[in-house]
Structures are given as C-alpha cells and as structure tokens.
Amino acid sequence: MKVIEKPAAKVVLTRLRDKTTPRSEFRRLMYKAGIIAAYEISSEVQLHKYRVRTPLDVEAEGYTYCCGVSIIAVLRAALPMAWGMLEIFEDASVGFVAARREEVGNAEERGFNLNVHVNYMSIPINSGVVILVDPMLATGSTLSSILRRIGGSLEAERLIVSTLIATKEGVRRVFAERTDATIYAFSVDPGLNSRAFIVPGLGDAGDRAFG
C-alpha cells in the first residue's frame, strides 16, 4: 500500500474533494491525477537500456520500458484518470470493465458486502504490468469482484491498483483477493457511511465527472 504524498497530489485531491468544483474542472483534475499516479507507478516498471544518437552526432545512454503496460479502466469513473496515465505510458494497451455496485439503503447492516454486476469486460491478458484504475476504493466489493472474474487469465508480472481515495476495508478486500497486488492511493480516508460512500471522500466520482 503506497500513499502518494507529493504536494501536487495533495493540491489536486483537495480540489477534487471541494463540492464547488465544476464538472469540467473535475474531469481535468482527474486527468491530472492520472498523470501524477502514473509518474509514481513508473517506478514499478523495469527499464531497458539502449543508445541513442543526439543532434550533435554523439551517442548518449537512453532508456525505454522493457515490458508492456496495460491500463484497465473501471467504467465510467476511471476514464479521465486512465487517459491521464497515457501521458506517461504512451504505448500502453487499454482495457475496460463495466461494473455496477448494488445500491442498498443500509450497507453497514450487511457488513458492506455488496453485490456487483459486471456487465462488460475487455482486457488485455498478456502484459508485464497491469494497472487497474478505479478512483474510489470504498468497500472493495467492485475491485474484488473484478479480480475474481479475471482470475488466472491475467498474465502479468505486476498487478497495480490505482485509486484516488481508499479505505482500510477496501484495501483489505483487494489484498484478500490478490496478495500480490500493489495499491497506489492519494489518500486513505477514515471510513464509510451507511450507504458505503467514503467519508470525507469526494462524492460519486462518476457522477461528478459525467453527470
């Protein structure tokens, strides 16, 4: 579990939390958050060393990513963040998962064990590093359900979960499903309300980005 503590991350997260932030700006901030997250995650990707020739006709040492990167966006909330990540991982393949968490009146009474409907999945199965993007890791029900569906079909050297805000409950559920996962978050918030929304959180990321 890695919390991104960079000043830029804190400023972006603060503006995302602010309920007065308009939709267009919210999307731009999510995009920036994706760039920041990808910059941090790039330390997990191995590099291949090679030589390049500069305009001065002199060779210099250079680097490129030595393994493939796949970005999997959980629709719809993750789209701006995933697109931002492509600024860093320009050649990454991109997959999509459409998943909807069951809405209940009092999720706490059910121990935050919520049913998740996965309606669509198109993911690359062979990659060196797979980044699963979901802005809000609340109960962990959605991501754990997706990870179960993926199962052993996902062949990756590294599995990384990228989120804006997590809770301890969400983190616990992800690790229960995949002990080999690494989670990057901008914040781990104190908990959940009865509707399973993160508190203080930032509201429904999908609704705030797209209406």
Backbone as CSV, one residue per row, in Angstrom:
resi,resn,N_x,N_y,N_z,CA_x,CA_y,CA_z,C_x,C_y,C_z
1,MET,0.857,-1.193,0.000,0.000,0.000,0.000,0.888,1.235,0.000
2,LYS,0.736,2.073,-1.010,1.567,3.264,-1.123,0.676,4.498,-1.273
3,VAL,0.839,5.444,-0.370,0.093,6.701,-0.432,0.983,7.751,-1.096
4,ILE,0.473,8.376,-2.142,1.238,9.381,-2.881,1.198,10.688,-2.102
5,GLU,2.346,11.101,-1.591,2.414,12.258,-0.692,2.923,13.526,-1.369
6,LYS,3.127,13.497,-2.672,3.674,14.661,-3.362,2.742,15.869,-3.211
7,PRO,3.298,17.087,-3.089,2.459,18.282,-2.975,1.440,18.409,-4.110
8,ALA,1.843,18.093,-5.331,0.911,18.195,-6.460,-0.292,17.284,-6.259
9,ALA,-0.060,16.101,-5.712,-1.155,15.161,-5.454,-2.108,15.720,-4.405
10,LYS,-1.562,16.345,-3.378,-2.404,16.899,-2.309,-3.267,18.053,-2.815
11,VAL,-2.677,18.894,-3.667,-3.430,20.032,-4.209,-4.559,19.541,-5.114
12,VAL,-4.251,18.600,-5.997,-5.274,18.062,-6.903,-6.390,17.389,-6.118
13,LEU,-6.034,16.589,-5.117,-7.055,15.896,-4.331,-7.946,16.885,-3.586
14,THR,-7.361,17.946,-3.060,-8.159,18.952,-2.351,-9.205,19.568,-3.272
15,ARG,-8.806,19.897,-4.494,-9.752,20.494,-5.440,-10.809,19.488,-5.891
16,LEU,-10.441,18.219,-5.943,-11.426,17.187,-6.275,-12.443,17.005,-5.148
17,ARG,-12.004,17.145,-3.919,-12.913,17.000,-2.777,-13.923,18.152,-2.695
18,ASP,-13.523,19.317,-3.131,-14.344,20.523,-2.986,-15.649,20.384,-3.774
19,LYS,-16.774,20.475,-3.090,-18.066,20.274,-3.759,-18.404,21.385,-4.741
20,THR,-17.696,22.530,-4.665,-17.968,23.628,-5.599,-17.195,23.490,-6.910
21,THR,-16.310,22.501,-7.019,-15.548,22.311,-8.252,-16.490,21.904,-9.387
22,PRO,-16.546,22.679,-10.478,-17.470,22.351,-11.574,-17.043,21.092,-12.328
23,ARG,-17.984,20.530,-13.052,-17.768,19.240,-13.717,-16.584,19.262,-14.671
24,SER,-16.475,20.302,-15.476,-15.386,20.359,-16.454,-14.029,20.378,-15.763
25,GLU,-13.932,21.130,-14.668,-12.676,21.172,-13.923,-12.433,19.841,-13.219
26,PHE,-13.483,19.220,-12.715,-13.340,17.928,-12.047,-12.713,16.909,-13.001
27,ARG,-13.173,16.878,-14.240,-12.602,15.953,-15.224,-11.134,16.265,-15.479
28,ARG,-10.801,17.551,-15.607,-9.400,17.926,-15.839,-8.527,17.511,-14.661
29,LEU,-9.047,17.677,-13.448,-8.284,17.292,-12.260,-8.096,15.782,-12.185
30,MET,-9.118,15.035,-12.579,-8.980,13.575,-12.629,-7.898,13.181,-13.633
31,TYR,-7.863,13.881,-14.754,-6.837,13.644,-15.771,-5.443,13.908,-15.189
32,LYS,-5.304,15.031,-14.480,-4.028,15.351,-13.840,-3.661,14.303,-12.798
33,ALA,-4.656,13.839,-12.055,-4.403,12.802,-11.052,-3.856,11.542,-11.708
34,GLY,-4.362,11.223,-12.902,-3.850,10.068,-13.632,-2.394,10.233,-14.013
35,ILE,-2.012,11.443,-14.419,-0.608,11.710,-14.755,0.271,11.536,-13.521
36,ILE,-0.161,12.122,-12.406,0.616,12.028,-11.163,0.745,10.576,-10.723
37,ALA,-0.362,9.845,-10.758,-0.338,8.439,-10.338,0.589,7.621,-11.230
38,ALA,0.504,7.837,-12.544,1.343,7.082,-13.472,2.818,7.392,-13.264
39,TYR,3.127,8.647,-12.974,4.515,9.026,-12.683,5.045,8.224,-11.496
40,GLU,4.238,8.097,-10.446,4.654,7.321,-9.275,4.764,5.836,-9.618
41,ILE,3.790,5.330,-10.354,3.759,3.906,-10.684,4.902,3.521,-11.615
42,SER,5.426,4.471,-12.378,6.502,4.158,-13.325,7.724,3.564,-12.636
43,SER,7.868,3.797,-11.336,8.988,3.204,-10.595,8.860,1.687,-10.488
44,GLU,7.664,1.152,-10.766,7.432,-0.287,-10.711,7.772,-0.984,-12.035
45,VAL,8.036,-0.201,-13.072,8.241,-0.763,-14.408,9.735,-0.819,-14.709
46,GLN,10.214,-1.986,-15.075,11.627,-2.145,-15.380,11.985,-1.433,-16.676
47,LEU,13.228,-0.991,-16.748,13.706,-0.256,-17.913,14.706,-1.077,-18.711
48,HIS,14.722,-0.815,-19.996,15.713,-1.402,-20.895,16.652,-0.280,-21.341
49,LYS,17.949,-0.532,-21.212,18.947,0.477,-21.562,19.364,0.315,-23.026
50,TYR,19.471,1.446,-23.726,19.955,1.397,-25.100,20.612,2.735,-25.440
51,ARG,21.223,2.809,-26.614,21.954,4.005,-27.019,21.154,4.790,-28.056
52,VAL,21.224,6.123,-27.937,20.623,6.998,-28.942,21.694,7.966,-29.442
53,ARG,21.463,8.499,-30.626,22.393,9.485,-31.180,21.724,10.852,-31.151
54,THR,22.390,11.837,-30.560,21.838,13.179,-30.407,22.077,14.004,-31.676
55,PRO,21.444,15.190,-31.786,21.687,16.059,-32.949,23.144,16.496,-33.091
56,LEU,23.942,16.355,-32.025,25.368,16.682,-32.106,26.186,15.505,-32.596
57,ASP,25.487,14.462,-33.058,26.109,13.254,-33.592,26.976,12.551,-32.542
58,VAL,26.486,12.602,-31.308,27.158,11.930,-30.192,26.178,10.940,-29.578
59,GLU,26.666,9.761,-29.218,25.805,8.768,-28.592,25.570,9.100,-27.121
60,ALA,24.364,8.815,-26.656,24.019,9.001,-25.245,23.245,7.778,-24.770
61,GLU,23.364,7.538,-23.478,22.646,6.414,-22.892,21.170,6.766,-22.765
62,GLY,20.296,5.846,-23.140,18.864,6.092,-23.054,18.129,4.912,-22.463
63,TYR,16.834,5.114,-22.208,16.022,4.072,-21.567,14.642,4.004,-22.209
64,THR,14.082,2.822,-22.172,12.691,2.620,-22.546,12.108,1.555,-21.629
65,TYR,10.791,1.504,-21.515,10.180,0.460,-20.696,10.419,-0.886,-21.365
66,CYS,10.853,-1.867,-20.577,11.231,-3.151,-21.164,10.085,-4.152,-21.167
67,CYS,8.965,-3.807,-20.592,7.831,-4.732,-20.614,6.560,-3.951,-20.931
68,GLY,5.560,-4.645,-21.420,4.312,-3.993,-21.777,3.551,-3.510,-20.557
69,VAL,2.820,-2.426,-20.734,1.959,-1.879,-19.679,0.524,-1.887,-20.193
70,SER,-0.383,-2.375,-19.364,-1.809,-2.337,-19.686,-2.542,-1.538,-18.622
71,ILE,-3.430,-0.663,-19.058,-4.258,0.138,-18.157,-5.700,-0.328,-18.316
72,ILE,-6.312,-0.756,-17.217,-7.696,-1.224,-17.248,-8.551,-0.246,-16.458
73,ALA,-9.487,0.396,-17.143,-10.339,1.411,-16.519,-11.678,0.804,-16.128
74,VAL,-12.075,1.033,-14.871,-13.397,0.619,-14.414,-14.373,1.733,-14.794
75,LEU,-15.281,1.407,-15.708,-16.217,2.417,-16.220,-17.267,2.780,-15.180
76,ARG,-17.645,4.065,-15.189,-17.196,5.117,-16.094,-16.234,6.061,-15.410
77,ALA,-16.207,5.961,-14.083,-15.490,6.947,-13.268,-14.002,7.020,-13.574
78,ALA,-13.407,5.907,-13.993,-11.951,5.861,-14.160,-11.465,6.457,-15.474
79,LEU,-12.372,6.790,-16.389,-11.937,7.206,-17.725,-10.973,8.395,-17.728
80,PRO,-11.276,9.524,-17.063,-10.330,10.644,-17.115,-8.969,10.293,-16.518
81,MET,-8.976,9.523,-15.436,-7.724,9.132,-14.796,-6.898,8.235,-15.712
82,ALA,-7.554,7.262,-16.334,-6.851,6.342,-17.231,-6.255,7.086,-18.419
83,TRP,-7.003,8.060,-18.941,-6.499,8.844,-20.076,-5.275,9.658,-19.660
84,GLY,-5.275,10.172,-18.436,-4.106,10.891,-17.945,-2.882,10.003,-17.856
85,MET,-3.081,8.760,-17.474,-1.958,7.821,-17.365,-1.271,7.584,-18.701
86,LEU,-2.028,7.718,-19.786,-1.442,7.518,-21.112,-0.441,8.607,-21.476
87,GLU,-0.426,9.705,-20.736,0.616,10.718,-20.942,1.985,10.173,-20.540
88,ILE,2.008,9.271,-19.579,3.267,8.669,-19.119,3.527,7.352,-19.837
89,PHE,2.504,6.501,-19.898,2.639,5.202,-20.564,1.977,5.295,-21.942
90,GLU,2.659,5.966,-22.870,2.055,6.311,-24.160,1.705,5.092,-25.001
91,ASP,2.461,4.015,-24.855,2.246,2.828,-25.681,1.440,1.756,-24.962
92,ALA,0.848,2.098,-23.843,0.089,1.105,-23.078,-1.141,0.651,-23.849
93,SER,-1.482,-0.619,-23.667,-2.780,-1.088,-24.152,-3.822,-0.727,-23.099
94,VAL,-5.069,-0.580,-23.532,-6.123,-0.121,-22.626,-7.286,-1.107,-22.653
95,GLY,-7.731,-1.502,-21.467,-8.893,-2.369,-21.334,-9.984,-1.676,-20.538
96,PHE,-11.177,-2.247,-20.577,-12.325,-1.638,-19.901,-13.148,-2.704,-19.189
97,VAL,-13.655,-2.324,-18.025,-14.591,-3.169,-17.290,-15.769,-2.296,-16.878
98,ALA,-16.976,-2.717,-17.233,-18.187,-2.020,-16.790,-18.767,-2.795,-15.614
99,ALA,-18.718,-2.181,-14.442,-19.201,-2.846,-13.229,-20.086,-1.883,-12.447
100,ARG,-21.154,-2.420,-11.877,-22.086,-1.588,-11.109,-22.333,-2.223,-9.751
101,ARG,-22.071,-1.441,-8.719,-22.280,-1.917,-7.350,-23.747,-1.794,-6.961
102,GLU,-24.260,-2.794,-6.278,-25.642,-2.764,-5.800,-25.825,-1.631,-4.797
103,GLU,-26.870,-0.850,-4.980,-27.182,0.228,-4.047,-28.214,-0.264,-3.036
104,VAL,-27.881,-0.156,-1.765,-28.796,-0.590,-0.703,-28.976,0.547,0.288
105,GLY,-30.070,0.490,1.035,-30.371,1.556,1.991,-29.352,1.652,3.103
106,ASN,-28.974,0.508,3.668,-28.013,0.500,4.767,-27.003,-0.615,4.526
107,ALA,-25.905,-0.256,3.879,-24.876,-1.243,3.550,-24.149,-1.739,4.787
108,GLU,-24.126,-0.894,5.820,-23.418,-1.271,7.045,-24.054,-2.497,7.687
109,GLU,-25.383,-2.603,7.609,-26.073,-3.758,8.181,-25.655,-5.056,7.505
110,ARG,-25.184,-4.968,6.287,-24.742,-6.148,5.541,-23.236,-6.323,5.593
111,GLY,-22.598,-5.590,6.506,-21.146,-5.692,6.624,-20.419,-5.181,5.401
112,PHE,-21.080,-4.285,4.664,-20.533,-3.714,3.427,-20.216,-4.786,2.384
113,ASN,-20.889,-5.925,2.480,-20.770,-6.968,1.457,-21.838,-6.719,0.395
114,LEU,-21.457,-6.088,-0.687,-22.409,-5.671,-1.713,-22.236,-6.493,-2.983
115,ASN,-23.360,-6.797,-3.617,-23.317,-7.491,-4.900,-22.844,-6.535,-5.987
116,VAL,-22.070,-7.073,-6.901,-21.539,-6.274,-8.011,-21.898,-6.966,-9.321
117,HIS,-22.445,-6.191,-10.247,-22.799,-6.715,-11.564,-21.739,-6.262,-12.568
118,VAL,-21.013,-7.218,-13.128,-20.023,-6.922,-14.166,-20.690,-7.175,-15.513
119,ASN,-20.962,-6.102,-16.249,-21.735,-6.194,-17.487,-20.879,-6.311,-18.737
120,TYR,-19.642,-5.869,-18.652,-18.788,-5.863,-19.843,-17.339,-5.916,-19.402
121,MET,-16.535,-6.693,-20.137,-15.120,-6.786,-19.809,-14.326,-7.023,-21.091
122,SER,-13.389,-6.146,-21.359,-12.478,-6.310,-22.485,-11.095,-5.918,-21.996
123,ILE,-10.279,-6.919,-21.718,-8.985,-6.643,-21.097,-7.870,-7.358,-21.840
124,PRO,-6.677,-6.735,-21.913,-5.504,-7.431,-22.443,-5.042,-8.458,-21.416
125,ILE,-4.726,-9.665,-21.858,-4.400,-10.723,-20.892,-2.906,-10.936,-20.721
126,ASN,-2.095,-10.415,-21.631,-0.652,-10.599,-21.523,0.029,-9.243,-21.416
127,SER,0.632,-8.997,-20.277,1.299,-7.715,-20.083,2.281,-7.834,-18.929
128,GLY,3.344,-7.041,-18.995,4.301,-7.054,-17.898,3.729,-6.428,-16.642
129,VAL,3.084,-5.272,-16.816,2.491,-4.545,-15.696,1.047,-4.211,-16.041
130,VAL,0.132,-4.579,-15.166,-1.284,-4.256,-15.345,-1.692,-3.260,-14.269
131,ILE,-2.276,-2.134,-14.696,-2.744,-1.098,-13.773,-4.264,-1.069,-13.833
132,LEU,-4.900,-1.441,-12.734,-6.361,-1.442,-12.637,-6.780,-0.136,-11.976
133,VAL,-7.539,0.688,-12.693,-7.845,2.048,-12.245,-9.301,2.156,-11.808
134,ASP,-9.510,2.537,-10.556,-10.845,2.811,-10.015,-10.673,3.929,-8.990
135,PRO,-11.238,5.120,-9.234,-10.947,6.269,-8.374,-11.291,6.087,-6.903
136,MET,-12.348,5.319,-6.601,-12.802,5.191,-5.221,-12.764,3.727,-4.784
137,LEU,-11.857,3.408,-3.883,-11.773,2.056,-3.323,-12.482,2.083,-1.974
138,ALA,-13.795,1.916,-2.018,-14.639,2.075,-0.823,-14.747,0.761,-0.054
139,THR,-15.733,-0.059,-0.394,-15.883,-1.359,0.283,-14.934,-2.397,-0.291
140,GLY,-14.444,-2.154,-1.487,-13.617,-3.147,-2.171,-14.431,-4.185,-2.915
141,SER,-15.759,-4.092,-2.851,-16.624,-5.088,-3.494,-16.425,-5.118,-5.008
142,THR,-16.347,-3.933,-5.625,-16.215,-3.877,-7.082,-14.894,-4.474,-7.543
143,LEU,-13.793,-4.015,-6.965,-12.493,-4.494,-7.417,-12.286,-5.964,-7.102
144,SER,-12.728,-6.415,-5.940,-12.553,-7.836,-5.613,-13.371,-8.706,-6.561
145,SER,-14.558,-8.231,-6.940,-15.375,-8.966,-7.901,-14.696,-9.023,-9.268
146,ILE,-14.133,-7.902,-9.693,-13.425,-7.867,-10.977,-12.216,-8.795,-10.948
147,LEU,-11.469,-8.763,-9.863,-10.287,-9.618,-9.751,-10.665,-11.091,-9.767
148,ARG,-11.797,-11.428,-9.162,-12.267,-12.818,-9.217,-12.624,-13.208,-10.646
149,ARG,-13.279,-12.301,-11.365,-13.669,-12.586,-12.750,-12.438,-12.758,-13.642
150,ILE,-11.444,-11.933,-13.398,-10.217,-12.037,-14.189,-9.527,-13.365,-13.908
151,GLY,-9.448,-13.714,-12.621,-8.879,-14.990,-12.210,-7.473,-15.194,-12.734
152,GLY,-7.209,-16.392,-13.180,-5.873,-16.731,-13.666,-5.634,-16.344,-15.106
153,SER,-6.625,-15.724,-15.755,-6.463,-15.370,-17.170,-5.551,-14.172,-17.368
154,LEU,-5.307,-13.432,-16.301,-4.475,-12.235,-16.399,-3.029,-12.606,-16.110
155,GLU,-2.220,-12.626,-17.150,-0.814,-12.974,-17.006,-0.003,-11.685,-16.914
156,ALA,0.433,-11.358,-15.717,1.160,-10.107,-15.509,2.270,-10.313,-14.495
157,GLU,3.381,-9.619,-14.716,4.469,-9.643,-13.743,4.097,-8.838,-12.503
158,ARG,3.389,-7.738,-12.702,2.966,-6.884,-11.596,1.515,-6.487,-11.781
159,LEU,0.747,-6.525,-10.687,-0.634,-6.042,-10.690,-0.706,-4.846,-9.755
160,ILE,-1.115,-3.708,-10.299,-1.176,-2.470,-9.532,-2.600,-1.928,-9.574
161,VAL,-3.110,-1.544,-8.422,-4.407,-0.879,-8.321,-4.147,0.604,-8.078
162,SER,-4.709,1.451,-8.926,-4.539,2.899,-8.785,-5.879,3.522,-8.427
163,THR,-5.905,4.248,-7.318,-7.138,4.861,-6.844,-6.841,6.237,-6.275
164,LEU,-7.851,7.077,-6.222,-7.697,8.376,-5.570,-7.808,8.230,-4.062
165,ILE,-8.920,7.640,-3.627,-9.189,7.529,-2.194,-9.555,6.088,-1.867
166,ALA,-8.920,5.558,-0.840,-9.187,4.195,-0.382,-9.642,4.224,1.069
167,THR,-10.178,3.105,1.514,-10.447,2.877,2.938,-9.726,1.599,3.346
168,LYS,-9.551,1.415,4.634,-8.901,0.192,5.111,-9.697,-1.041,4.708
169,GLU,-11.042,-0.921,4.735,-11.891,-2.045,4.342,-11.674,-2.412,2.880
170,GLY,-11.616,-1.408,2.019,-11.391,-1.666,0.604,-10.037,-2.285,0.343
171,VAL,-9.016,-1.763,1.007,-7.664,-2.303,0.861,-7.626,-3.758,1.315
172,ARG,-8.276,-4.039,2.440,-8.288,-5.406,2.976,-8.897,-6.378,1.977
173,ARG,-9.998,-5.976,1.350,-10.676,-6.875,0.410,-9.841,-7.128,-0.849
174,VAL,-9.167,-6.097,-1.328,-8.314,-6.288,-2.504,-7.189,-7.260,-2.184
175,PHE,-6.538,-7.072,-1.047,-5.435,-7.960,-0.678,-5.917,-9.378,-0.391
176,ALA,-7.152,-9.512,0.086,-7.710,-10.847,0.312,-7.882,-11.591,-1.009
177,GLU,-8.133,-10.824,-2.071,-8.325,-11.428,-3.394,-7.005,-11.647,-4.111
178,ARG,-6.097,-10.673,-3.995,-4.797,-10.763,-4.663,-3.721,-10.242,-3.732
179,THR,-3.030,-11.157,-3.083,-1.979,-10.756,-2.141,-0.789,-10.123,-2.853
180,ASP,-0.680,-10.354,-4.162,0.459,-9.828,-4.910,0.212,-8.425,-5.454
181,ALA,-0.959,-7.869,-5.206,-1.279,-6.539,-5.739,-0.539,-5.446,-4.967
182,THR,-0.269,-4.346,-5.663,0.251,-3.130,-5.035,-0.785,-2.032,-5.250
183,ILE,-1.147,-1.333,-4.182,-2.171,-0.292,-4.267,-1.522,1.081,-4.124
184,TYR,-1.815,1.963,-5.078,-1.398,3.363,-5.004,-2.640,4.213,-4.781
185,ALA,-2.607,5.062,-3.759,-3.742,5.936,-3.450,-3.236,7.323,-3.093
186,PHE,-4.072,8.333,-3.328,-3.744,9.688,-2.904,-4.068,9.876,-1.425
187,SER,-5.022,9.085,-0.911,-5.418,9.204,0.495,-6.094,7.912,0.940
188,VAL,-5.934,7.587,2.218,-6.733,6.541,2.860,-7.626,7.254,3.866
189,ASP,-8.919,7.322,3.553,-9.866,8.061,4.395,-10.366,7.199,5.554
190,PRO,-10.912,7.855,6.595,-11.268,7.136,7.833,-12.278,6.016,7.680
191,GLY,-13.288,6.165,6.818,-14.283,5.105,6.791,-15.380,5.322,5.779
192,LEU,-16.530,4.659,6.038,-17.675,4.655,5.132,-18.930,5.062,5.880
193,ASN,-19.867,5.696,5.159,-21.167,5.952,5.780,-22.085,4.753,5.537
194,SER,-23.332,4.852,5.956,-24.245,3.709,5.868,-24.551,3.313,4.426
195,ARG,-24.357,4.244,3.486,-24.596,3.948,2.063,-23.332,3.470,1.357
196,ALA,-22.276,3.255,2.132,-20.997,2.761,1.609,-20.270,3.798,0.763
197,PHE,-20.502,5.089,1.054,-19.720,6.154,0.453,-18.552,6.482,1.378
198,ILE,-17.392,6.749,0.771,-16.216,7.096,1.563,-16.423,8.448,2.227
199,VAL,-16.011,8.537,3.510,-16.113,9.771,4.291,-14.714,10.172,4.762
200,PRO,-14.259,11.425,4.521,-14.992,12.510,3.855,-15.129,12.339,2.340
201,GLY,-14.205,11.624,1.719,-14.352,11.296,0.308,-14.432,12.490,-0.619
202,LEU,-15.087,12.276,-1.764,-15.322,13.366,-2.722,-16.659,13.190,-3.437
203,GLY,-17.503,12.314,-2.908,-18.790,12.042,-3.542,-18.672,10.928,-4.562
204,ASP,-19.603,10.892,-5.497,-19.601,9.892,-6.568,-18.752,10.420,-7.721
205,ALA,-17.581,9.827,-7.920,-16.641,10.340,-8.922,-17.231,10.299,-10.327
206,GLY,-17.968,9.243,-10.650,-18.572,9.149,-11.976,-19.607,10.226,-12.219
207,ASP,-20.469,10.457,-11.233,-21.494,11.498,-11.364,-20.872,12.882,-11.453
208,ARG,-19.839,13.117,-10.661,-19.227,14.442,-10.669,-18.468,14.707,-11.965
209,ALA,-17.948,13.653,-12.582,-17.212,13.824,-13.836,-18.127,13.896,-15.048
210,PHE,-19.238,13.137,-15.010,-20.050,12.993,-16.219,-21.525,13.342,-16.049
211,GLY,-21.978,13.529,-14.807,-23.365,13.890,-14.599,-24.296,12.690,-14.542
